[in-house]
Amino acid sequence: MMRKVTFEIKRKMIQVAAFAYSNLYLGNFLDGRLYKGKWKSFCNPGMNCYSCPAATTACPIGAMQAVNGSIDFKTSFYVWGMILAFGVVLGRAVCGFLCPFGLIQELLYKVPFPKKKLWKGFTWIKYILLVVFVLMLPVVKTNAVGSGAPAFCEYICPVGTLEGGIPLLSTHPELRRVIGTLFSVKMVILVITLVGCLSICRFFCKVMCPLGAIYGLLNKVSLFHMDVNMGKCIHCGKCTHVCPMDVDPVKTPDSAECIRCGKCVSACPKKALKLGIR
């Protein structure tokens, strides 16, 4: 038990530290200002909206969309290079340790609410959102100067609605006067997401996050990975039972859904599972 508590406490401390660093300017919520200093030139490794008044850094998905349809190849190389670097080193451990919205989802799931299991077919939706809204539409739909439209942020992203849209509307009456149908649709998406997070652990990660889709594809090659000692494994199923992402780590230790949270490692009575550097 002590081993389990110790690892989870360490993970939570890292999550809280990452959240705090990602949102240093909490005072901006009072007047709806946005931090636009030098740190906004850098991308957060996890999901955290650029338009959040407290945000210190930029959103990698937003930045990716902005440069996909742009002729600024240096910026494009930087954004893709940063995401791939995090993915190759950590894989989806970024989701388990460094993502601010990942922490919010875990806290929401602790709220007393009927809990459900997700049909695994829904996990493919995030790949469709990645291909269509992050990769394709910003290239197809560009403005007069050749900049790609941030389609995922504009039409889908519940993170942006929660962290950016609602705080800015609450402090800027002029924005409330021009709310249209699109924002109403995004509010519906946000409500569905929040209810999903109350009922299903990390609902947004499993179903909707295009950044998690990218990191998940890199789980098989990331330096930080999971080892399974089949000689020690007694196939008790405890690792699968505690997994928040509904993964069987014995069968698929490099699953694209695994966020490397370590709960399966702590639950294993024979210490057959191990997280470490490849």
Secondary structure as UniProt FT lines:
FT   HELIX           2..22
FT   HELIX           26..30
FT   TURN            31..32
FT   HELIX           38..41
FT   TURN            50..51
FT   TURN            53..54
FT   HELIX           60..68
FT   HELIX           73..90
FT   TURN            91..92
FT   HELIX           93..97
FT   HELIX           100..109
FT   HELIX           120..124
FT   HELIX           125..129
FT   HELIX           130..136
FT   HELIX           137..140
FT   TURN            144..145
FT   HELIX           151..155
FT   HELIX           158..160
FT   HELIX           161..165
FT   HELIX           166..171
FT   HELIX           173..176
FT   TURN            177..178
FT   HELIX           181..199
FT   TURN            201..202
FT   HELIX           203..207
FT   HELIX           210..217
FT   TURN            218..221
FT   STRAND          224..228
FT   TURN            230..232
FT   HELIX           238..242
FT   TURN            244..245
FT   TURN            249..251
FT   TURN            253..254
FT   TURN            256..257
FT   HELIX           263..267
FT   TURN            269..270
FT   STRAND          273..277
//
